[in-house]
């Protein structure tokens, strides 16, 4: 069981200067001392006036591990490049899963359902953990029992239905700074799910940790905090 999703920056391309030079190509790409001094103001002007194309020249590349529910949130941003671990092509061996910690503050209330009576007074975090451990076992057991009859390919395809939304999978995730602005704006609002919000904020922290902080002015211009 895990209490969080993980984010690792594995590469990047470009910088504040790269983005500015992309915009200056329409006039003069020479990076003069004067241009260097007004780099921040220039990037802010580009962002404020909706000139997004130059920001596509800065790229960030992550390897992340998230629950499937968060993975689906990220998939909805079609302007990203993503490849994810697939239970269709391989048997998932690392049965990692996420339990939102606030579920441990909520108790199972009395109910007419016989199956729930045993869990009355337990927390919903405990319930989700127990259920996930059972379904992870059923996933492997199902595949073992059906692959001789249905074949391993078909077996993997249908055994994965036992995997729950909180199962964590690894993803290769790459996007440009224009796309990152879109992701940040949509997934860090008060309406965003907490888990995806945490992932995006961790991405920002990883970008700020790049040696030399090459996107410092870009993040400021795009109001990414």
HELIX and SHEET records of a PDB file:
HELIX    1   1 UNK A   16  UNK A   24  1                                   9    
HELIX    2   2 UNK A   33  UNK A   37  1                                   5    
HELIX    3   3 UNK A   39  UNK A   48  1                                  10    
HELIX    4   4 UNK A   53  UNK A   57  5                                   5    
HELIX    5   5 UNK A   68  UNK A   75  1                                   8    
HELIX    6   6 UNK A  101  UNK A  105  5                                   5    
HELIX    7   7 UNK A  114  UNK A  117  1                                   4    
HELIX    8   8 UNK A  124  UNK A  150  1                                  27    
HELIX    9   9 UNK A  152  UNK A  159  1                                   8    
HELIX   10  10 UNK A  160  UNK A  162  5                                   3    
HELIX   11  11 UNK A  177  UNK A  187  1                                  11    
HELIX   12  12 UNK A  194  UNK A  208  1                                  15    
HELIX   13  13 UNK A  216  UNK A  221  1                                   6    
SHEET    1   A 4 UNK A   6  UNK A  13  0                                        
SHEET    2   A 4 UNK A  59  UNK A  67 -1                                        
SHEET    3   A 4 UNK A 168  UNK A 176 -1                                        
SHEET    4   A 4 UNK A  81  UNK A  84 -1                                        
END                                                                             
